[in-house]
Amino acid sequence: MPEKLSRLIITFQEDVLVIEFTDRRIVDHDAICEIHEQLSALLAQRPGVRVLINFSSVEHLSSSALGFLVSFAKRLRDSGGELKLCSIHPQIYEAFVITRLNRVFEIHDSAQAALAAF
């Protein structure tokens, strides 16, 4: 059964923590801070966890959100965890390419492909 936090839907699939967003636009400071707090709490509860972040419902993502994602990935790696991203809309993926974050993150077209890559 998925656990729904105010801005995240969290499920476990094949011992991977799968995170989906409830917001279509992750652009304002308050939303990013709330997501940051929720993900930090999850990381504190489960250090070393394997995480898949599914962006299928996200249509807009701010540069601040990208910065937070980099920070989260570093903390996750430092705790022994692993992160993969999937289902990023072409507009958002373009921002990953421009910032070269597509070389930092392992990005898959679908959740199935990302889960298979763990």
C-alpha positions as CSV (number, residue, x, y, z in Angstrom):
1,M,0.0,0.0,0.0
2,P,1.5,3.3,-1.0
3,E,2.3,5.8,1.7
4,K,1.3,9.3,0.8
5,L,3.1,12.2,2.3
6,S,1.8,15.7,1.4
7,R,4.0,16.0,-1.7
8,L,5.2,12.4,-2.2
9,I,3.8,9.0,-2.9
10,I,6.1,6.3,-1.6
11,T,6.0,2.6,-2.4
12,F,8.4,-0.3,-2.2
13,Q,9.0,-2.4,-5.3
14,E,11.5,-5.2,-5.3
15,D,13.2,-3.7,-2.2
16,V,13.6,-0.3,-3.9
17,L,12.0,2.8,-2.4
18,V,10.0,4.3,-5.3
19,I,9.1,8.0,-4.9
20,E,6.6,9.8,-7.0
21,F,5.5,13.5,-6.7
22,T,2.0,14.7,-6.2
23,D,2.8,18.1,-7.7
24,R,2.9,18.7,-11.4
25,R,5.1,21.8,-10.8
26,I,8.0,21.7,-8.4
27,V,9.0,25.3,-8.6
28,D,8.2,27.2,-5.4
29,H,10.5,27.4,-2.4
30,D,8.0,26.1,0.1
31,A,7.3,23.0,-2.0
32,I,11.0,22.2,-2.5
33,C,11.6,22.7,1.3
34,E,8.8,20.3,2.1
35,I,10.0,17.7,-0.3
36,H,13.5,18.1,1.1
37,E,12.3,17.5,4.7
38,Q,10.3,14.5,3.7
39,L,13.2,12.9,1.7
40,S,15.7,13.7,4.5
41,A,13.4,12.0,7.0
42,L,13.2,8.9,4.8
43,L,16.9,8.8,4.4
44,A,17.4,9.1,8.2
45,Q,15.1,6.1,8.7
46,R,16.6,4.0,6.0
47,P,20.3,4.7,5.4
48,G,21.8,2.9,2.4
49,V,18.4,2.4,0.7
50,R,18.0,2.1,-3.0
51,V,15.8,4.9,-4.4
52,L,14.0,5.4,-7.7
53,I,12.5,8.8,-8.2
54,N,9.8,8.7,-10.8
55,F,9.2,12.1,-12.5
56,S,6.2,10.9,-14.7
57,S,3.8,13.4,-13.1
58,V,6.2,16.4,-13.1
59,E,5.9,18.9,-15.9
60,H,8.0,21.8,-14.5
61,L,11.1,21.7,-12.2
62,S,13.0,24.7,-11.0
63,S,16.8,25.0,-10.8
64,S,16.4,25.1,-7.0
65,A,14.8,21.7,-7.2
66,L,17.6,20.4,-9.4
67,G,20.1,21.7,-6.8
68,F,18.2,19.9,-4.0
69,L,18.3,16.7,-6.1
70,V,22.1,16.9,-6.4
71,S,22.3,17.4,-2.6
72,F,20.0,14.5,-1.9
73,A,21.9,12.2,-4.3
74,K,25.2,13.0,-2.5
75,R,23.7,12.3,0.9
76,L,22.2,9.1,-0.3
77,R,25.5,7.9,-1.8
78,D,27.4,8.9,1.3
79,S,25.0,6.6,3.3
80,G,25.7,3.7,1.0
81,G,22.5,4.1,-1.0
82,E,21.8,4.2,-4.7
83,L,19.7,6.5,-6.8
84,K,18.1,6.2,-10.2
85,L,15.7,8.6,-12.0
86,C,13.0,7.8,-14.5
87,S,10.2,9.1,-16.7
88,I,11.6,12.6,-17.0
89,H,9.6,14.8,-19.5
90,P,11.6,16.1,-22.4
91,Q,11.4,19.7,-21.3
92,I,12.8,18.8,-17.9
93,Y,15.4,16.4,-19.4
94,E,16.7,19.3,-21.5
95,A,17.6,21.1,-18.3
96,F,19.5,18.0,-17.1
97,V,21.4,18.1,-20.4
98,I,22.2,21.8,-20.3
99,T,23.5,21.5,-16.7
100,R,25.2,18.2,-17.5
101,L,23.2,16.5,-14.7
102,N,22.3,13.8,-17.2
103,R,26.0,12.6,-16.7
104,V,25.6,12.7,-12.9
105,F,22.4,10.8,-12.6
106,E,21.4,7.4,-14.0
107,I,18.3,8.2,-15.9
108,H,15.9,5.6,-17.4
109,D,12.9,6.0,-19.7
110,S,10.6,3.9,-17.5
111,A,10.3,2.7,-13.9
112,Q,10.5,-0.9,-15.2
113,A,13.9,-0.2,-16.9
114,A,15.2,1.6,-13.8
115,L,14.1,-1.2,-11.4
116,A,15.8,-3.7,-13.7
117,A,19.0,-1.7,-13.5
118,F,19.4,-1.9,-9.7
